[in-house]
């Protein structure tokens, strides 16, 4: 098989440039294999995160030809033969070195999400749930925190509103808590004021890049938006809060 031309970003947060590398192709090769070949034979100081090489850890996130992807799940043969393949770090986060980004902001956001608060158990000490309620939140548990959805989100990527928007990954996490059949906490105020759910204009770009095929927009973000509207903008509830001095109307 012919060689592939990789244009890999080399640099740090102060700047950098793309460097060309020719890599021999092999059957079944993925972009991460090509990057490893570069590290082994041409640039031993090339920085790249990876762990499992099986699409389970979310470590090898990067932008390949401008699209956020997992390098270990992106096959080299899906690109036109003879055309260069550009590999860059995620744009939404500061670059530490080469393909490695500083994603620590995400973990700070995670700490601020109101915790799971289960209702009291039944008299026999157990909890009972319907299977359909469990199935609803199970999808959100598949998230591997690759942060590709965060990277592609225009609110974070283009407008850098990390000061007021949690991003799709953490709206998914809030959905997994809010829709849990045992949870009793209300996160409407958090979603409205801290997570900034109103910034999302449901373009579904986050859903398109999710390697776990989570329906982020349809199953998580839109239902959360509906809950915020019900809690803060429903006219009946507004009248109730006015009459009761701010107490919430019961569901």
Secondary structure, 3 states (H helix, E strand, C coil): CCEEEEEEEEEECCEEEEEEEEEECCCCCEHHHHHHHHHHHCCCCCCCCCCCCCCCCCCCEEEECCEEEEHHHCEHHHCCCCCCEEEECCCCCCEEECCEECCHHHHHHHHCCCCCCECCCCCCCCCCCCHHHHHHHHHHHHCCCCCHHHHHCHHHHCCCCCCCCCCHHHHHHHHHHHCCCCECCCCHHHHHHHCCHHHCCCCCHHHHHCCCCCCHHHHHHHHHHHHHHHHHCCHHHHHHHHHHCCCCCCC
